[in-house]
Amino acid sequence: MKTKKITKERLKTELVWYSFIILSLVTLLVLTYLPMLTSVKYSFYDVSVLGYGETFSGFKNYSLILQNPAFHRSVGNTVVLALMSLLSIPMGFVLASLINGLGKGKTQSFFRVGYYLPNIVTGVSVILVFQVVLKSNEGLLNNVLSTFTTQPVSIGWLSDSNFAKFGATIISVWGNLGYAMLINLANLQSIPSEIYEAAEVDGATPIKAWIHITIPQMVPCFSFLLITNIIGGLARFTDLFILGGNTSAGRPGGTLQTILMFIYQFSFETPQYGIASAGAMILFAITLAITMVNLKLTGFFKKDER
């Protein structure tokens, strides 16, 4: 009887604990997991109107997508843009190394805050500013290049299909550079100073210490930034959507249409919800595969040898 009473009291206590998270669990279930399962279902159906008249079609939607040249182009655009955006990692590391060399003081704080400021600026305002900076005629970047080359430069960074990816990458790197710098700086400052002192005693120069001590110690940080940046690149949508004139076409000439924009096109602009759901499942599979490969290469699955 005593054991049963303790069990009831414990159950009552646990119910009180769970009551604090029940709202979050219900929200996740209704707004996240249920729509995900519905998307899996719709990817195997012909859906004209959501909730009405679904007809099972097997792998027809997947077949249509995989045969669609626009989808192939969107996959290529997504991968290329995601890889190009990785420039923020080495650039952030170099900046973090320079800032870390200033010592812990007001000067370091000034540069740390200054480089991180772009991350707190709203996305739409950044796009509007860069549409002016990257203009082909009298744009700020072209004016700077004209000054250095002593010749007029009129590159269409956002209007020319040959340069649009470079223009989009400039925006992406500028927006992510502060975050990459801050994460790198935090990891740099966590490296024990005793290692550098021992290397200095052994006659290592600062450059050798940077190459043989700092960079190896930063591998976990690089792995984290690599995975998060690639996942962010695969999910890129808002800035490219605005740059394309608030359409999913990926202007100019479809060079900036990503997988998410392709899914958006068949969700809202030309509704074919079965195809859109199949595209979402393919994007999920690509993201999962890339993440698993990254984790494998970075040794995440290796068991600690003790």
One Martini backbone bead per residue (centre of mass of N, CA, C, O) as a GRO file, in nm:
protein
  306
    1MET     BB    1   0.057   0.063  -0.019
    2LYS     BB    2   0.300   0.255  -0.004
    3THR     BB    3   0.393   0.225  -0.298
    4LYS     BB    4   0.129   0.326  -0.431
    5LYS     BB    5   0.136   0.611  -0.308
    6ILE     BB    6   0.406   0.702  -0.433
    7THR     BB    7   0.318   0.667  -0.728
    8LYS     BB    8   0.094   0.879  -0.724
    9GLU     BB    9   0.269   1.121  -0.645
   10ARG     BB   10   0.461   1.103  -0.884
   11LEU     BB   11   0.249   1.129  -1.106
   12LYS     BB   12   0.143   1.404  -1.018
   13THR     BB   13   0.411   1.555  -1.052
   14GLU     BB   14   0.455   1.487  -1.356
   15LEU     BB   15   0.195   1.623  -1.459
   16VAL     BB   16   0.286   1.905  -1.382
   17TRP     BB   17   0.531   1.913  -1.565
   18TYR     BB   18   0.383   1.847  -1.839
   19SER     BB   19   0.192   2.101  -1.838
   20PHE     BB   20   0.423   2.304  -1.940
   21ILE     BB   21   0.458   2.135  -2.240
   22ILE     BB   22   0.183   2.077  -2.385
   23LEU     BB   23   0.162   2.322  -2.576
   24SER     BB   24   0.417   2.263  -2.740
   25LEU     BB   25   0.336   1.978  -2.834
   26VAL     BB   26   0.075   2.059  -2.981
   27THR     BB   27   0.202   2.263  -3.174
   28LEU     BB   28   0.395   2.067  -3.312
   29LEU     BB   29   0.180   1.868  -3.408
   30VAL     BB   30  -0.006   2.070  -3.574
   31LEU     BB   31   0.236   2.263  -3.725
   32THR     BB   32   0.445   2.016  -3.807
   33TYR     BB   33   0.389   1.699  -3.811
   34LEU     BB   34   0.120   1.691  -3.962
   35PRO     BB   35   0.212   1.837  -4.225
   36MET     BB   36   0.435   1.634  -4.290
   37LEU     BB   37   0.251   1.384  -4.324
   38THR     BB   38   0.072   1.515  -4.542
   39SER     BB   39   0.298   1.551  -4.753
   40VAL     BB   40   0.358   1.255  -4.787
   41LYS     BB   41   0.078   1.183  -4.891
   42TYR     BB   42   0.051   1.397  -5.131
   43SER     BB   43   0.295   1.280  -5.303
   44PHE     BB   44   0.076   1.027  -5.387
   45TYR     BB   45  -0.116   1.258  -5.505
   46ASP     BB   46  -0.389   1.406  -5.658
   47VAL     BB   47  -0.417   1.766  -5.603
   48SER     BB   48  -0.641   2.035  -5.632
   49VAL     BB   49  -0.781   2.045  -5.341
   50LEU     BB   50  -0.756   2.086  -5.026
   51GLY     BB   51  -0.940   1.806  -4.895
   52TYR     BB   52  -1.018   1.738  -5.209
   53GLY     BB   53  -1.001   1.489  -5.442
   54GLU     BB   54  -0.804   1.265  -5.385
   55THR     BB   55  -0.564   1.082  -5.595
   56PHE     BB   56  -0.407   0.805  -5.640
   57SER     BB   57  -0.052   0.795  -5.802
   58GLY     BB   58   0.198   0.735  -5.660
   59PHE     BB   59   0.501   0.816  -5.849
   60LYS     BB   60   0.417   1.049  -6.044
   61ASN     BB   61   0.528   1.310  -5.914
   62TYR     BB   62   0.824   1.221  -5.913
   63SER     BB   63   0.846   1.176  -6.218
   64LEU     BB   64   0.776   1.466  -6.307
   65ILE     BB   65   1.007   1.607  -6.159
   66LEU     BB   66   1.255   1.436  -6.274
   67GLN     BB   67   1.159   1.542  -6.581
   68ASN     BB   68   1.211   1.838  -6.497
   69PRO     BB   69   1.421   2.089  -6.593
   70ALA     BB   70   1.357   2.298  -6.367
   71PHE     BB   71   1.441   2.115  -6.132
   72HIS     BB   72   1.731   2.067  -6.213
   73ARG     BB   73   1.807   2.367  -6.201
   74SER     BB   74   1.731   2.415  -5.902
   75VAL     BB   75   1.933   2.217  -5.785
   76GLY     BB   76   2.187   2.348  -5.901
   77ASN     BB   77   2.144   2.627  -5.777
   78THR     BB   78   2.139   2.539  -5.481
   79VAL     BB   79   2.421   2.410  -5.465
   80VAL     BB   80   2.591   2.649  -5.564
   81LEU     BB   81   2.493   2.861  -5.355
   82ALA     BB   82   2.574   2.697  -5.103
   83LEU     BB   83   2.879   2.680  -5.170
   84MET     BB   84   2.934   2.988  -5.201
   85SER     BB   85   2.843   3.062  -4.900
   86LEU     BB   86   3.106   2.928  -4.760
   87LEU     BB   87   3.293   3.184  -4.757
   88SER     BB   88   3.220   3.277  -4.462
   89ILE     BB   89   3.409   3.089  -4.304
   90PRO     BB   90   3.703   3.180  -4.378
   91MET     BB   91   3.644   3.482  -4.336
   92GLY     BB   92   3.560   3.455  -4.037
   93PHE     BB   93   3.830   3.336  -3.941
   94VAL     BB   94   4.015   3.569  -4.016
   95LEU     BB   95   3.869   3.783  -3.852
   96ALA     BB   96   3.891   3.639  -3.578
   97SER     BB   97   4.201   3.636  -3.571
   98LEU     BB   98   4.240   3.943  -3.578
   99ILE     BB   99   4.062   4.011  -3.330
  100ASN     BB  100   4.214   3.824  -3.126
  101GLY     BB  101   4.489   3.991  -3.157
  102LEU     BB  102   4.381   4.251  -2.985
  103GLY     BB  103   4.251   4.160  -2.747
  104LYS     BB  104   4.089   4.215  -2.439
  105GLY     BB  105   3.879   4.482  -2.537
  106LYS     BB  106   3.744   4.758  -2.685
  107THR     BB  107   3.846   4.697  -2.969
  108GLN     BB  108   3.727   4.414  -2.997
  109SER     BB  109   3.432   4.494  -2.937
  110PHE     BB  110   3.394   4.682  -3.176
  111PHE     BB  111   3.445   4.470  -3.405
  112ARG     BB  112   3.244   4.257  -3.314
  113VAL     BB  113   2.991   4.434  -3.338
  114GLY     BB  114   3.031   4.544  -3.626
  115TYR     BB  115   3.024   4.256  -3.774
  116TYR     BB  116   2.732   4.170  -3.644
  117LEU     BB  117   2.513   4.379  -3.734
  118PRO     BB  118   2.389   4.243  -4.000
  119ASN     BB  119   2.218   4.023  -3.826
  120ILE     BB  120   1.998   4.260  -3.722
  121VAL     BB  121   1.908   4.302  -4.002
  122THR     BB  122   1.665   4.305  -4.204
  123GLY     BB  123   1.618   4.138  -4.497
  124VAL     BB  124   1.470   4.345  -4.683
  125SER     BB  125   1.663   4.587  -4.640
  126VAL     BB  126   1.911   4.447  -4.757
  127ILE     BB  127   1.803   4.410  -5.044
  128LEU     BB  128   1.751   4.710  -5.107
  129VAL     BB  129   2.044   4.798  -5.075
  130PHE     BB  130   2.175   4.591  -5.284
  131GLN     BB  131   2.022   4.696  -5.534
  132VAL     BB  132   2.208   4.950  -5.533
  133VAL     BB  133   2.497   4.836  -5.509
  134LEU     BB  134   2.434   4.617  -5.772
  135LYS     BB  135   2.415   4.798  -5.993
  136SER     BB  136   2.502   4.847  -6.321
  137ASN     BB  137   2.427   5.156  -6.287
  138GLU     BB  138   2.586   5.327  -6.044
  139GLY     BB  139   2.697   5.129  -5.864
  140LEU     BB  140   2.897   5.088  -5.599
  141LEU     BB  141   3.071   4.848  -5.696
  142ASN     BB  142   3.128   4.957  -5.984
  143ASN     BB  143   3.264   5.220  -5.890
  144VAL     BB  144   3.500   5.083  -5.746
  145LEU     BB  145   3.603   4.924  -5.991
  146SER     BB  146   3.650   5.174  -6.168
  147THR     BB  147   3.870   5.299  -5.989
  148PHE     BB  148   4.076   5.056  -6.011
  149THR     BB  149   4.060   5.022  -6.344
  150THR     BB  150   3.998   5.299  -6.503
  151GLN     BB  151   3.713   5.176  -6.589
  152PRO     BB  152   3.410   5.117  -6.695
  153VAL     BB  153   3.164   4.950  -6.489
  154SER     BB  154   2.867   4.721  -6.588
  155ILE     BB  155   2.767   4.500  -6.390
  156GLY     BB  156   2.501   4.258  -6.360
  157TRP     BB  157   2.461   4.121  -6.057
  158LEU     BB  158   2.116   4.091  -6.090
  159SER     BB  159   2.059   4.095  -6.430
  160ASP     BB  160   2.281   3.886  -6.496
  161SER     BB  161   2.309   3.547  -6.548
  162ASN     BB  162   2.634   3.540  -6.515
  163PHE     BB  163   2.618   3.718  -6.213
  164ALA     BB  164   2.387   3.651  -6.007
  165LYS     BB  165   2.528   3.451  -5.813
  166PHE     BB  166   2.738   3.656  -5.712
  167GLY     BB  167   2.539   3.861  -5.596
  168ALA     BB  168   2.397   3.660  -5.400
  169THR     BB  169   2.662   3.591  -5.246
  170ILE     BB  170   2.725   3.866  -5.133
  171ILE     BB  171   2.474   3.880  -4.956
  172SER     BB  172   2.520   3.620  -4.793
  173VAL     BB  173   2.802   3.680  -4.678
  174TRP     BB  174   2.735   3.947  -4.539
  175GLY     BB  175   2.511   3.817  -4.347
  176ASN     BB  176   2.717   3.568  -4.227
  177LEU     BB  177   2.991   3.680  -4.125
  178GLY     BB  178   2.934   3.758  -3.827
  179TYR     BB  179   2.859   3.477  -3.727
  180ALA     BB  180   3.119   3.330  -3.810
  181MET     BB  181   3.305   3.510  -3.642
  182LEU     BB  182   3.182   3.454  -3.359
  183ILE     BB  183   3.222   3.147  -3.352
  184ASN     BB  184   3.527   3.151  -3.404
  185LEU     BB  185   3.604   3.331  -3.162
  186ALA     BB  186   3.498   3.147  -2.938
  187ASN     BB  187   3.692   2.910  -3.013
  188LEU     BB  188   3.960   3.057  -2.993
  189GLN     BB  189   3.916   3.135  -2.678
  190SER     BB  190   3.909   2.810  -2.594
  191ILE     BB  191   4.200   2.786  -2.634
  192PRO     BB  192   4.465   2.696  -2.477
  193SER     BB  193   4.746   2.884  -2.393
  194GLU     BB  194   4.955   2.655  -2.329
  195ILE     BB  195   5.003   2.561  -2.619
  196TYR     BB  196   5.142   2.823  -2.719
  197GLU     BB  197   5.367   2.829  -2.506
  198ALA     BB  198   5.496   2.560  -2.589
  199ALA     BB  199   5.552   2.639  -2.885
  200GLU     BB  200   5.735   2.882  -2.822
  201VAL     BB  201   5.954   2.718  -2.676
  202ASP     BB  202   5.998   2.536  -2.949
  203GLY     BB  203   5.999   2.776  -3.189
  204ALA     BB  204   5.730   2.876  -3.282
  205THR     BB  205   5.565   3.050  -3.495
  206PRO     BB  206   5.274   3.212  -3.544
  207ILE     BB  207   5.211   3.070  -3.814
  208LYS     BB  208   5.259   2.777  -3.719
  209ALA     BB  209   5.054   2.787  -3.489
  210TRP     BB  210   4.810   2.846  -3.670
  211ILE     BB  211   4.837   2.585  -3.847
  212HIS     BB  212   4.906   2.350  -3.607
  213ILE     BB  213   4.679   2.454  -3.388
  214THR     BB  214   4.433   2.624  -3.462
  215ILE     BB  215   4.302   2.468  -3.698
  216PRO     BB  216   4.265   2.188  -3.558
  217GLN     BB  217   4.089   2.316  -3.319
  218MET     BB  218   3.856   2.417  -3.543
  219VAL     BB  219   3.704   2.174  -3.670
  220PRO     BB  220   3.429   2.166  -3.514
  221CYS     BB  221   3.346   2.449  -3.607
  222PHE     BB  222   3.354   2.399  -3.912
  223SER     BB  223   3.143   2.173  -3.909
  224PHE     BB  224   2.907   2.336  -3.803
  225LEU     BB  225   2.910   2.558  -4.026
  226LEU     BB  226   2.881   2.368  -4.267
  227ILE     BB  227   2.605   2.245  -4.199
  228THR     BB  228   2.437   2.506  -4.152
  229ASN     BB  229   2.499   2.642  -4.430
  230ILE     BB  230   2.388   2.422  -4.614
  231ILE     BB  231   2.103   2.415  -4.502
  232GLY     BB  232   2.051   2.717  -4.554
  233GLY     BB  233   2.102   2.697  -4.863
  234LEU     BB  234   1.867   2.489  -4.922
  235ALA     BB  235   1.655   2.714  -4.776
  236ARG     BB  236   1.660   2.929  -4.987
  237PHE     BB  237   1.438   3.234  -5.059
  238THR     BB  238   1.368   3.534  -4.987
  239ASP     BB  239   1.591   3.698  -5.137
  240LEU     BB  240   1.539   3.569  -5.421
  241PHE     BB  241   1.242   3.647  -5.444
  242ILE     BB  242   1.288   3.956  -5.436
  243LEU     BB  243   1.498   3.977  -5.667
  244GLY     BB  244   1.269   3.844  -5.875
  245GLY     BB  245   0.992   4.007  -5.813
  246ASN     BB  246   0.803   3.820  -5.641
  247THR     BB  247   0.905   3.542  -5.769
  248SER     BB  248   0.981   3.192  -5.863
  249ALA     BB  249   1.169   3.218  -6.131
  250GLY     BB  250   1.466   3.329  -6.085
  251ARG     BB  251   1.573   3.592  -6.153
  252PRO     BB  252   1.759   3.563  -6.417
  253GLY     BB  253   1.666   3.297  -6.614
  254GLY     BB  254   1.655   3.095  -6.349
  255THR     BB  255   1.936   3.128  -6.175
  256LEU     BB  256   1.763   3.167  -5.874
  257GLN     BB  257   1.621   2.894  -5.863
  258THR     BB  258   1.505   2.703  -5.615
  259ILE     BB  259   1.354   2.449  -5.461
  260LEU     BB  260   1.163   2.628  -5.292
  261MET     BB  261   1.060   2.791  -5.538
  262PHE     BB  262   0.942   2.548  -5.685
  263ILE     BB  263   0.742   2.474  -5.462
  264TYR     BB  264   0.596   2.747  -5.455
  265GLN     BB  265   0.487   2.741  -5.744
  266PHE     BB  266   0.308   2.462  -5.675
  267SER     BB  267   0.145   2.608  -5.429
  268PHE     BB  268   0.053   2.920  -5.552
  269GLU     BB  269   0.079   2.988  -5.861
  270THR     BB  270   0.056   2.659  -5.962
  271PRO     BB  271  -0.148   2.450  -5.828
  272GLN     BB  272   0.031   2.134  -5.724
  273TYR     BB  273   0.042   1.962  -5.442
  274GLY     BB  274   0.179   1.696  -5.517
  275ILE     BB  275   0.438   1.817  -5.639
  276ALA     BB  276   0.519   1.990  -5.396
  277SER     BB  277   0.546   1.751  -5.197
  278ALA     BB  278   0.759   1.595  -5.357
  279GLY     BB  279   0.970   1.822  -5.344
  280ALA     BB  280   0.991   1.824  -5.033
  281MET     BB  281   1.095   1.530  -5.008
  282ILE     BB  282   1.351   1.569  -5.177
  283LEU     BB  283   1.474   1.790  -5.001
  284PHE     BB  284   1.488   1.619  -4.746
  285ALA     BB  285   1.676   1.399  -4.864
  286ILE     BB  286   1.912   1.586  -4.936
  287THR     BB  287   1.960   1.704  -4.653
  288LEU     BB  288   2.007   1.435  -4.508
  289ALA     BB  289   2.244   1.333  -4.679
  290ILE     BB  290   2.439   1.572  -4.632
  291THR     BB  291   2.442   1.554  -4.323
  292MET     BB  292   2.550   1.262  -4.300
  293VAL     BB  293   2.812   1.311  -4.451
  294ASN     BB  294   2.925   1.531  -4.267
  295LEU     BB  295   2.921   1.361  -4.005
  296LYS     BB  296   3.109   1.142  -4.111
  297LEU     BB  297   3.358   1.323  -4.191
  298THR     BB  298   3.367   1.456  -3.882
  299GLY     BB  299   3.318   1.212  -3.666
  300PHE     BB  300   3.037   1.190  -3.509
  301PHE     BB  301   3.010   0.853  -3.501
  302LYS     BB  302   3.238   0.827  -3.322
  303LYS     BB  303   3.365   0.659  -3.069
  304ASP     BB  304   3.482   0.681  -2.770
  305GLU     BB  305   3.813   0.626  -2.667
  306ARG     BB  306   3.884   0.465  -2.336
   0.00000   0.00000   0.00000
